[in-house]
Amino acid sequence: MGYRVAVVGATGNVGREMLNILAEREFPCDEIAAVASPRSTGTEIEYGDTGKMLKVRNIEHFDFTGWDIALFAAGSGPTRIYAPKAASQGCVVIDNSSLYRMEPDVPLIVPEVNPDAIDGYKARNIIANPNCSTAQMVVALKPLHDAARIKRVVVSTYQSTSGAGKAGMDELFEQSRAIFVGDPVVPHKFTKQIAFNVIPHIDVFLDDGSTKEEWKMVVETKKILDSRIKVHATCVRVPVFVGHSESLNIEFESELSAEQAQDILREAPGVMLVDKREDGGYVTPVECVGDGATYISRVREDPTIENGLALWCVSDNLRKGAALNAVQIAELLGRRHLKKG
């Protein structure tokens, strides 16, 4: 026996990727529903590479009764309306928006990092998926934290335009084309030109000068990994279509050499260590697209602080940062709580 699974927001970048990954990982579905806004109702969407086409259903009329799991990739607005409805009808919601992440009675899960926290899902019947940049960072930090206890992390991100949805990717493409043919460049989705540029601004500014994206990385890391870890983030949008990169500077309570860290990361779940100290001996965003791993390169000791390491971290933000992590949560939920057959 399998599960009845609904993907809400199925026509967006992350929703489509959820369908692809469910099919790719052969998630045991007896029935799969593609659910989206009224404007997409009746269109067809492919269920991965299975050849099966799904007719999109209207979220406004969808009854979640009898469905086991709903993967939400619809944004905070629709989620605020329909996630509680689904949860109240007995369907477990796994939500990709930021809406429920910091709710104390909603688990915020990265399966390789804090799987036991999923046991608290019954309080609301909702499980939160973390921010894309947080997800890949905590996968990298967890095994190192277990070994030497992290005191402080300073992270600078290099986040792709797909993190801003299809409109962000379209803007990068259109601006690049405009520059090549001599047309004017006008920002719409982003605050400044993104083509051939970087923008140190993601989400809204807060009173302390940080952005909400930076705040998310701080508070989510504390909730998922350890509330005692100090985190400082600078989040930057870069002219890349898919794949987020991060430069991490980590301070530990006890000594951990670069060689020891490499040995730990080589065996860590969800991590792929590619760290050759030679030309091309590292991973860049274009190389991680379509892969579920969090890639680590450039592991080295930081002599400016006691017990310090630096490393480079790259991952496909549409996968581990969103869709894959959600499906992994569903798999974990199935193993621990929703056993079938």
BELFEN-V831620 format. One line per field, one symbol per residue. psi: psi as a letter, one per 20 degrees, with the letter a starting at -180 (. if undefined). A space follows every 50 residues. Layout:
# BELFEN-V831620
psi = ???
This chain:
# BELFEN-V831620
psi = qaqoppopkiirghgghggghgggjlpnphpppoparhiipirqqqnbki ipppppqphhjpoipiqgpooplirhfhhhghghgghhjjpppopirjgj hjphjopopohiglhhihijhihikppqprqghgghghhhhghhghhjop gqppppqnprhiijahhgghggghhgggghjjqqoopggrhrphpkrqol opaqqrhjirrhgggghghhgggggpiippppqopppqmpgpoqqpoppp pqhrporhgggggghhiqpiqopnmpmrpjlrprghiipjqiqopprkpq qoiiqplqqqrpppqohiehiegghghhgggggghhhlpq.
